[in-house]
Amino acid sequence: MGATLPKQYLELAGLPVLEHSLRFFLDHPRIRGLAVALDPTDERWAGLPSARHPAILRVPGGAERCHSVLNALEALAGRAQEDDWVLVHDAARPCLRREDLDRLIATLESHPVGGLLGVPVRDTMKAADEHGEVERTVPRAGLWHAYTPQMFRLGPLHQALSQAIAAGQWVTDDASAMELAGLRPLLVEGHADNLKITHPEDLPLAHFYLTRQGRVPLGGNPTEAKA
């Protein structure tokens, strides 16, 4: 991001990015609670309004995303049943639509495995070599962008992530762990505005999406990352 703060704490429409993501789930009637995985040395968290919410549990983050998710699942194990559904979401995706979350839950709650939000690839896909030169064009039929939330039952996801990490497979999303366990998660189509804030230009774009969704007031200037 080229910013002085971690991206989850950058200001977006008057609030930290993370606060937008948390409030979205806290406002949903099907969500019983949240586990937020944070660096144990993170001192900024305490300044967020949601940090004091009784439905939020802070857990220590790990070396990689998969370790953080596993820590959160282990913290939830004493509060939930193995067959309870859990949603894993990227803190840097503050523009998730309520209709997409509702569709994900409704589609997957009777599915034997679970699944994830995604969007079919629309652009021409190129595979490059180590020099950045085009090696081949990849047919886009059947290709999807994998988004979050990803929804699986607590016990099977915990087992799949544990096995993947033990095998040295530091998966970058939860569906990958389930796939390594021989399972086939279901893709549920969402909207492309569920972007993951990664580059400075993503902040004003996220502001636009939140405004269009009616989650922030009209007017005002989009916040930009400070170099």
C-alpha angles and dihedrals in degrees: 000000000000087000134137092231132053106268094247088064098046113117117258118178092337098314135077114267090244092055091058091052094048096047091052092060096037088058094054116099094213095056114091097185147329135241113204116199111211138167105270089233093052108127097171094072094073090063094061118098091227092056089082096047111122092222093060123087120193115217130179117264122228139223093276136016093264091055091051092050091048091051090052092049091051090051090051093048091082092050103042142038124258091247094050115114120246129192120212114202136177112244089218092063102083097154101069111144121234090226090056093051091047091050091049093052095044093048097046106035090088096035116111094225112019129228149202145261116260145154125229113248111258102177130076108268122220129192113214133201126229090279094055093252120137111263097177145332112257116217107243096207107118095010119127137183106238113227136172149284095070113189126207138143114273099239100046093044092049090050094046094049092046091052093046093051092045088054092051093253104136095190119203095215137026096242088062090059090051090049091052087054089059096257129128115223118204121243114225116195116239135164128289092230088077086094126170110232104237108135131043092252090059093072097065089041090053089049089054092049093048090049092049090050090052093242095120129033121266116257132033129095123287112248116246129204115257115231 
